[in-house]
Amino acid sequence: MTDISGAPCYGMDPIFGVCDMQPLSWIVAVAIPTCFALAMVMGANDVANAFGTSVGAGVLTIRVALPIAAVFEFVGAITLGRGVSTTIRKGIVDVSTFNEVPGLLMLGNWCSAVGAAGWVGISTVLALPTSTTNAVVGAIVGFALTENGSSGVDWKGLGIIVASWIISPVFAGCMAAVVYTVARKVVLEQEIEVGLARSRWFLSAAIALIIFLVTVFIAYDVSDSVGIWSWLGAVMALVIAVVVFLALFYLPFGIDLFIKTVVSSIDAREEKAAEEAAENGEVGTTSSSVVQLTNQSTRNDIEKKGSTGSDIGNADDLMIEESEPDANQGMTLYDQTVERRFAAGQVVNACYLSFNHGANDIANVAGPVAGVWGVYITGTTAEEYNTPIWIICVMGVGISIGLAIWGAPVMRTMGQSMTKVTPARGFSMEVGTATAVLIASFLGIPVSTTHAAVGSVIAVGLCNGQPLKEAVNWKLFSGIAIGWVVTLPVAGGISAGVYALFRPLVNAVMQY
């Protein structure tokens, strides 16, 4: 049997794909579950970074953070994720070098998923926040170099991506430091009554800005994709009007209610922890293997400095590292009544960050499988093929499942081990990280959310008023940084090895 061009169909009448790609159906069959597995380990590792600071500050429990992160991750993926996945699929490899044997491009995309999934999976088991973006890019470069040497890589496109890995943490860190400095000067360092009043408006303005950025970028993306640029001005005007209305009239009062809800939840958790500690004859409890609650005498001292009622301090906010009992020395601790008002904003910010992570990092898993599927469907290198929405949706589900099953350990590492995190600090960290990732998603550049998150955590940590040596857990950061450097060659090596193993088989099939 042949198709209209005379190409053999090998006795098949394909439901999907072109006839001459049918012998490579096995690549599709293994690529989809491989990329789904990559999505799961990415959800367990990368997505956990989004809510790590909220968990570390005691604003959310891991049990509550997991489903919220899963929902916003999925929404971000299906709304803004397609542009970045296109960059991953054809912005790193010079796909024209595979024109003669497009089946090898199918194989290479699958191998890149194998290499990335293998390394990110190992990192997740070790609870080390690695970068899935680094892993995928390294894996893609690995198979491209194996096939065509240096000519197989789009060095300009790769250079832009690598530069973004340096720029994004610096940008995120600068923004986080600015937000925290403003919050400290305008709210935290004021008299308690003034701080409480200003915190409402500060958080209202910040949340309104978040709504504005997300809405405008989505509107811009949709307008560009469907050719309705004339609507963009009207959409932006409407968004600005809504944001101003929310900031002036609704958000301040809604935030008051939200704060009361969050604080009540924290208080209930505190009381339960105190009861369990009393039953066990302990002074404090541990919220994880690396975090220890402050001792009771310190907590009592801080409670005396605050006002009365349910707004008084949260022991989780005063946590110190078990291995470094003097970690809080030299750090400025602000009134917990004001500090904890940032808890509501931090929850919103964590959702914002999770949304933006889904928009950007979905490309890490959708790009390889879209590369396989595009070649299979068209029989060419599929340079003009756009990532199907069903791939984005399926991989989004995989991310959510992985986060729910394995995300807790990495949340603890990012949120509780690198530096002290309180609601105000966590809020600032999340603003910096999320905004950097959102801008990158808008530009279609795959950045590492992990890089941006670590940049924000370090920047705010340096604003704590401590000596440089004590402000950040530099030993932990060194381990994470080494992991980033190792990721590229390890993922690339795995990908290249698998590609070299299966390349003769694909070549033989395509030549036949």
N, C-alpha and C positions, 0 to 999 in steps of 0.2 A: 504494500500500500504506500502511496506517495501523496504529498500535498500538491497544491497547484503549481508550486515551483519545481516539482520533481524530486524534492528531498524525501528520502525514505522515512516511513513512519514505523518501521520495525513491527508491523502487524498490529499497531495500536491505533485507536481513534481517540486522541487525547481529549480529556475534559478540560484540562488546564495546560497551558504552554504550547510551544510549537513542536512539530514532529521531531526535528533533529535534536531536541533537548530531552526527549523521553528517556534515553538510556541513563541520563543523569538525575532521574527523579529521586534516586536514593539520597542525593545531596539535599534536596528540599526536605525529604523525610527526616533527615538527621539535623538539619540546620534549624528548623523551627523549635524542636525541643531543646537544642543546645542554647539557642538564644533565649528561650524561656527560662532555662536554668541560669543563664547570665543575668537575666532580669531579676530573678529571685535573689541571687547573691548580691546584686547591686542594691536591691531594696534593703537587704540586711545590713549592708555596709554604708553606702552613700546616703541613703534616705535617712538613716538614723542620725546623721549629722544635723539635719534640720531641726529636730526636736531635742537634741542633746542638751542645749543650753536651758531649755524650759524644764527638762527633767532635773538637770543639775541644780537649778535655782529652787527646786522644790515646788514649782508652780503646777506641774502636772506629774502624775505618776506614769510610769511606763505603760501600764495597762490602758490608761486613757489616751496617751499620746499615740500609740500604735494605730488605732482605727482612724483617728483624725488625720494623721500623716498619710495613710493609705488613700483616703478619699481625695485630698487635695493634690496628691501626687498624680493620681489618675486624671483629674480634671485638667491639671497643667499640661499633661502629656497630650491629651486629645485636642487642646485649644491652640497651643503654641509649639508643639513638638516637631512638626513636620519639616520646618525649614532647617533645623539643626541636623536632623537625620539625613537630609540630602547632602550636607557638607561632609558628614562622616562617610557616606557611601561613595562619593566621587570627588571629594575635595582633598584627599590625601594621596590616593593612587592615581597615576596617569592611566585611566581606563583604556585609552586608545592603544596602549601596548598589548592589550588582550583582544584586539579586533579579530585576529585570525583564529583564535581558539577561545571564544567567550566562556566556554565551560570551565576554563581554568580560573576565571574571575569568580564564578560560582563557588568553586572549591576554596579559593582564597578567602572569600567572605566567611564561609563556614569555619575555616581554620582560625580566622581572627577571633571568632566567638569562642572557639575552644581555648585558645591561648588566654584570652581575657577572663573567661569564666574560671579557668584553672587557678590563676593567680589570685583573683579577687576572692575566690572561695577559700583559699589557704589563709588569706589575710583576715577574712571574717572569722574563721576558726580561732585565729590568734587574737581576735578583738582589736586588730590594728586598723585604724581608719586609713584605707588606701584610696587611690583615685581610680575609679572605673574608666574615666576618660583617658587617663594615662595608659591603662591596660589595653583598651581597645585601639587607641592610636598606635601604640607600640606593636600590637599584634598585626595590625594592617600593614604597617611598615615592614614587619618581619616577612610576611609572605610576598610582598611586592619586591623586596630586595632579593629574595630567593629566586624569583622568576626572571626578573629583568635587571637586576643590579640597581645602581643608583638612578638609571634612566626610568625606572618604573615608579619612582616616587615624585609626586608633585611638590617640589621643595618649597615653592612659594606658599602654597596652601598650608603645608606642614609648618612653615616658619610662622605664619600668622597664628596658628593654633598654639604652638609652643610659646610664642610671645605672650599670648593671652594667659597662659598658666603663670607667668610672672606678674603681668599687669593686674590680673583679677584679685589676687590676695592683697596686693599693695593698695589697689583702689578700695576693696572691701574694708581693709584695715583702716585706711584714712577716713572713710565714711563712718565706720563704727566709732572711731575715736572722736570725731567731730560731734556725732549724736550724743555720745556719753558725756563729753565735755560740756555741751550745751545743757543737757539734763542736769548735770552736777551744779553748774553755775545758776541756772534758772530755777531749779526745783530743789535738789537735794541739800544744798548748802544754805537754804533760806530757813527762817523761823518755821516751826512746824505748821502753824496755821497758814502762812503764805505758801509753803511748799505743797500742802494739801490742795489748796485752791488752784495753784498753777499746774499741778500734776494733771488735773482734769483737762485743762485746755491744751497742755503739751501733748498728751496722749491723743486727744481729739484731732489735733492738727496732724500728728504723725500718721494716724490710721486713715484720715481723709486723704493724705498724700499717697498712701499705699493703694487705696481704692482708685485714685486718679491714675496712677502709673499703670496698674494692671489693666484697667478698662481701656485707656488710650492705646496701649500697646496691642491689646487684643483687637480693638477696632482698626488700628493701622494694618495689622496682619491680615485681617479678613478683607479689608478694603483692597489691599494690594493683590490678594489672591483671586478675587472675583471681579476686579475691574470697576469698583464703584468709588473712586477717589473723591468724587464730588460730595459723597456723604460724610467724608472724614471731618470736614470743618464743622458740620452740624453736630456730629457725634461728640467732638471735643467740646464744643460750646455747652452741650447738654451735660456732659460729664463735669465740667467746671462748675456749672450751676448747682448740680446735685452735691458735689463735694463741698462747696461753700455752705450750702444749706445744712448738710450733715455736721460740718465742723462747728457751725454757729448755734444750731438749735437742738439737734438730736443726739449726736455722739457724746457730749458732756454728761447728759443725764443717763444715757445708756451705759456709759462707762462706769458711772457710780453704781448702777445695779449689778453690772458684770463684776466689778471689784468686790462687792459684798459677797457675791456667789463664790468667787474664787477663794477669797479669804476664809469664808466659812468652811469650804472644802479643806483648805490647808489646816485650819484649826482642828477640824475633826480628825484629820490624819495625825496631827501633833498629839492630841489627847490620847488616841489609840496607841501611838508609839510610846508615850510616857507611861501608860498603864502597863504595857508589855514589859517595859524596862523595869518598872517597879516590881512586877511579878517575878522577874528574873534576877532581882537584886542588883541591877546594873544602874550606873549613873546616866549613861547615854545608850543609844542604839546605833547600829550601823545600817546605812541605806545601801551600801554596796561593799565590795571587797576593798575598795580604795578610798572610801569616804567615811569619816567618823563625825557624828554630831558633837557639837560643842558640849563641854561639861555643864552640869546644872548650875554651878555658881556663876559662870560667865553668862548663861542665859538669864538668870535672875537679875544680874546687873543691868543687862540690856533692857529687860522688861521694865525696870524701874525708870529708865530714861524715856520711855515712850509714854503714850497716853493710856487710856483704859479701854477695856472691851476687846472685841475679837480682832482688832487691827494690830495687836501687839505681836512682836517678833515671831519668826519662824526659825526653828532650830536648823532646818535645812539650809537657810540662808547664811548660817554662820559656820558652815562645815569647813573642816580642814582635812588635809590629807593625812592618812594614818601614818605614813612613812615620814612625814615632815611636820611635826607638831608645832613648829614655830612659823608656819606658812602665813599666818595672819599678822605677824609682827610688822609694824610700820604701815599697815594698811588703814586707810580712812574708812570707818564704818559709820554710815549715816543712819538717821532715825528710821527704825524698821516700819513705823507706821506709814511714813512717806514712801520708803523703799518698796514696800509691798504693793503699792498702788500701781506699780509698773507690771504687776503680774498679769493683769487683764490685757495690756498692750502686748506683752510677751506671747500670750496665747495666740492673739491675732497675727503677730509677726511670724510665729512658727508656721502657721497655716500659709502665710505669704511666701515664706522660704520654701516650704514643701511644694507649693504650686509652681514656683519658679524652677525648682530642681526637676520636677516632672517635665516642664517645658524644655529644659536644656538637655538633661542627661538621658531622656528617653532615646535620644539618638544613639547612645552607646549600644543599645540592644536592637533598636529598630533598624539602624543603618546596615549592619551585616545581613540580617534576614531579608531586608528590602533589596540588597544587592543580589542575593541568591534568587529571590523571586522575580526581580526585574529581568535578569538574564534568561530565566526559565520561561517567562511569559513571552518575551520578544525575540529570543534567539540571537540577540546582539548584546553589546556591552551596556545597553539601556541607559545611555547618557541623559536622555530626555525623560526618563521614567520617573514619576513622582511616587513617593512612599504612600502606599495605600493606607487608608484610615484603619482598616481591620488589623493591620500589623501594629499600629500604634496602640489600639485598644487591647489586643492580646498581650502585648509586652507590658502595658500598664497594669494589667491584672497580675502578671508575674511579679512585678515590683512590689505590689501591695502584699502578695502572699509571702514573699521573702522577708519583707519588713516585719510582718506579724509573727513569723516563725522564729527568726534569728536576729532581729534588730536590737534587742535589749542590751547586749554587752557593749556594742559600739556606742550606743546612746550614753552609757555610763562613762566611757573613755573620753568622749568629746565634751560631755557636759559637766564632768565632775573631777577630772584628773589633771587637766592642763593648767588651769588657773582657777581662782575663786570666782564663782558665778553667783550673783544676786539678781533679782528681777530687773533692776535698772541696767546692770551690766549685760545680762542676757538679752534684754530688749535691744540694746545698742548693737550687740554682736549680730543679731538676726537682721536688723535693718541693713547693715553693711553688706553682709553676705548675700541676702536676697536681692538687693538692688543691683549688685554687681552681676549676679547670674541673670536677672531679668534683662538687663541691657545687652548682655551677651546673646541671650536667646533671641532678642529682637533683631540683632545683627546677624544671626545665623551662625555664630561662632561657638563651637563646643568648648566650654571651659570646665575646669574641675571645681565642682561645688565644695569638695573637701579642701582644696587649696584656699578658696575664698573664706571658708568657715574658719580654718586655722589662722588665716591672716587676721580675721576679725577678733578671734579669741585672744591672740597675742597682743594686738593693738590695744584692746580694752584692758587687758592684763597690765600693760605698761602704764596705764592711766590710774592704777590703783593707789599710787602714792608710796609704793614700796621701792626698795633698791632693785636695780635691774636684775640682779641674780636671783632675787626672791619672788619677783612679780609673776614669773611664768615657770612652769615645770619644764626647764630646758632639756632635761634628760629624756622626758617623754617626747618632746618636740623633735629631738634629734632622731629618735627611733622612727617617728612618723616620716620625717624628711628622708631618711635612708630608705624607707619603704617606697617613697615616691620615686627615688632614683633607680632603685632595683626593679621597680615595676616595668619600666620600658624594655630593658633587655630580657627579663624573664618571660614576660608575656609574648614579646617578639620571638624569642627562642622557641617557645612551645608552638606558636603558630607556624614558624618556619619548619620545624621538625615534622609536624603533622602534614603540612603542605608537601614537603619533599617525599613523604611516605606515600601519599595518594596521587601525586602528580602523574606518575607513569600510567596508572590505571585510567585516569581521565583522558590523557593524551591518546591512549590506545583506543578507547571508546570513540572519541571524537574523530579520529582518523579513519576508523572503520566506517 
